[in-house]
Amino acid sequence: METGRILFLAGAFATHAVVGYALVYAFTDADPRLGLVFGLLPDADFLFPATLAWPFVHRGLTHTPLFALAVVAGVYAVGRDRDLAAAVALAIGSHLAIDSLSPKGIDWLFPLETSWSPGLPVHSPAATVVLWTAAIVLIAWRATGRPFHG
């Protein structure tokens, strides 16, 4: 893999993790490290063998609202903790929201292949700065004792 692609993916992964962390930290009482893990979870599809076809490709099954709903429901079923389920929903949801705006989009109506996107460069350097700045503002706001939630 070429250096430019590695740097692009590292930046995208870090952005998804930081945004997930910030949202969980700002809006729930759950451990914000859950935002790191579940903010990255949709990209587990990079581990699928390259020989597989859709939906077992990047931006396939794991980048769908159905997948997010299944994970959140599973987490809630196991833990019976609304705050935990909300944290997972925020983290995975942030990943899907960001990627849905990118040129490739996501399949909102999975199992139908229905990608649509406004085609925004959400993983560009400028967009990355905006997303990281927003995440840092959320973290700072919560850290100063002004949480957004009850």
Helices and strands as residue ranges (DSSP letters): H 3-27, H 33-40, G 41-47, G 61-63, H 65-79, H 82-101, H 125-143
